[in-house]
Amino acid sequence: MASSTLQQSFLQPMGPVAEEQFSHLLRVVGITMIVILPVLVGVPLILWRYRYTKPRGDYTPEWEFSKKLEYALWGVPVLVVIVLASWLWYSTAKLDPYKTLGPEPLQVQAVGLDWKWLFIYPEEGVATVGELAVPVGRPVEITLTTDTVMQSFLIAPLAGQIYAMPGMTTKLNFSATRAGAAEGENTQFNGSGFGRQKFTVRALAPSDYAVWVAEGARGPTLDERSYATLRRQSVLADARTDLGLEKSAEPIMMTLGQEDAFQQIIAKYHGPGGASSDGRWGGTGLPQAGMAGADK
């Protein structure tokens, strides 16, 4: 469920990507007001000025054309469309999700599951379920895939939306300019646990981020066996129970037991025998329901 303590909109930007989205919205609103305000103001004035009880103006039943009106009626909308198209082109190029926002971005690998997100930090040797932490001031590059149906990744206060599909990868670049907590989610419906497939994004000071990474050394190990458990259809609380942890909504911190785990998840869809016959890393068929049940 959504939390009122988490930032959930690009109207509360925590980084340059959301800031540009917010600025683009203000530009669009301002430009469209050129067309909207005259209508909102002019229609009531015309109705009042030329009301039936006190008619004003000349009666000209043969009138049919005015150059000034034609220029205004066609010229203003054309100019508005040209300006809006130019700004959209500029913002789209500036917000290219594949373009890094600085040197040496933090590499994070995200795997969409039913119904949770797994985040792998290959540089730090840790992995998390249900939480994404990033250091303030450092660019982040997320490489995404799913090990189930297509999913849509969104962190509104930090980055735009991007799709992920099994056996394929997409990238999303962003950075946080201030500390805080935001909500991330899957926006592509994928079953009964869809509404609970959300995660917390924490933008931490570099010192706090180092402490957070150290916590992963005390968690369970992410290997082929534990990943097969995570791949079951279960929400975060039930996944904790399946892993032998206390049932709660707290994120799962794990030690990365195999450096190429992300590559293994992708590679099983491209095996020589076909995806259906490949049983590595939880297989490629429809995930089975978790032992604790996903609908509790």
Secondary structure, DSSP 8 states (H G I E B T S, - for coil): ---TTSB-STTS--SHHHHHHHHHHHHHHHHHHHHHHHHHHHHHHHHHHT-TTS--S---TT----HHHHHHHHHHHHHHHHHHHHHHHHHHHHT-TTS-SSSS-EEEEEEEETTEEEEEETTTTEEEESEEEEETTS-EEEEEEESSS-EEEE-TTT---EEE-BT--EEEEE--SS-EEEEEEE-S--STTGGG-EEEEEEE-HHHHHHHHHHGGGS-EESHHHHHHHTSB--HHHHHHHTTS--SS--EEEEES-TTHHHHHHHGGG-TT-GGG--GGG-SS---B-TT-S--
